[in-house]
Amino acid sequence: MPNVDETFGAVRAAGIDSLIEVEERWYEVNVVTPSGRWSERGVMDAGNRQFVVADPDGYLLRFYTSLGSRPTRHR
């Protein structure tokens, strides 16, 4: 699994500023057909530890490490 903290360190060492610093973010997802990382159906939260930078052309790049999933807290 990629380590977002190591990637962030390499980006900063190269002198690149981030648009969004390293953060933990949870997203609500609705799994309709379980497959891959999803073993259950229904609404749940999927987490990422992530940061965002812009490349020289202005495209936004989001690097992340998965934090897994948990029951949703929004319902």
Summary of the structure (lengths in Angstrom):
residues: 75
radius of gyration: 14.9
end to end distance: 30.3
largest distance: 42.9
contacts: 168
relative contact order: 0.29
helix: 13%
strand: 49%
